[in-house]
Amino acid sequence: MTSFDLRVATLADAPTLADLANHYTYQQLDAVARQGGFLTGTFSGPALHTMLASVPGQVAHHQGELAGFVVNSRLAPESYPPLVREICALLPHLFYRQRALADYRWFFYGPVLVATQYRGQGLLQQLFAANKQELAGRFDLGIAFIAEENAASLRVHTQKLGLEIVGKLAFGGTSYAVLAFAVG
């Protein structure tokens, strides 16, 4: 099994993360490649820098190569793109364990990515566990959103990582699941 070096992402990682992320966006992948999972949107170094400055994330390397990452954020709603602003507006109306998401100390989990050649080796589970450990005590809840078309990502997040779907949203002609998980 491949061994990975995991660490907390630094602000200096942002450009490299953006470069890798933009290879895995919906627009960049053909229909066959999308079946392995994809990212929604496009990513810039400055945007990921701002996200990493708000909440720590995780990076994983294999022999010096970026293998995967988790980026988290907690920004003012107006700092996010329209889709995420819409999700922010829903948080008082979506519930996890009988409490509105907005009532928790929450953060957005994602974008997350494992490069194709490293998939199926448990790396996302390692990144997820390290992420939760890093954020325990600072946050109660992680919130994610995944395009329903992205069946691979939904499956791994719900079946392997235990995220719960707490709501759905249609935006720009795409249906999204909103998911939550306890940090502690």
Phi, psi and omega in degrees: 000142180292138175259144183237146172261114180256144175202167174292135178292143175256166178298329179292342178286342189308311181299320179293321177296317179298318180299311180295315181303318184290348173280347186240022178279158179309316184294330185275340185258145174278174186302322181292313181296326179298336180296339176274357181113153180206165176257148178264132177096189173233160190230138176242153176305312180299322179294315179292326175302313180297319179296312180297328178291336183274323180211132179300149175237191182228148172230152176230136177237151171232117182049045177082353180263136177295119183258333181182171181199161169232126173246133178241166175199158170209091182246168172298139183311321183291347178279347183267162173293165186307319179301313183289326174299320178297318178295318177304319180294335180279341189304324177291346185252359178249144189235144173228121182052049175063018176233140177298139180304323182296341182276355178266164165278101190241163173215160172274130175260117179123150014286151174232148183204140166238124180301146187312314186292349181250005180287155178077014181242011178083009183294318180298320178298320178295315179297317181297314180296316179296322179297312180298318180297319180295325187262354179302136181092334178264329182225153176263328194217137170256141180236133180231163170222139184222132175302133181299333176295339182275066186301323181298315180291317178300316182298310183294322182288324180274318187273325182262326184257347174083015176292148180250135174285123183246355179181173178224158185207137172254131181212127177058033179082006179240140176265135181237145169264138173256129185236157179219155175210147177283138180276316183273000000 
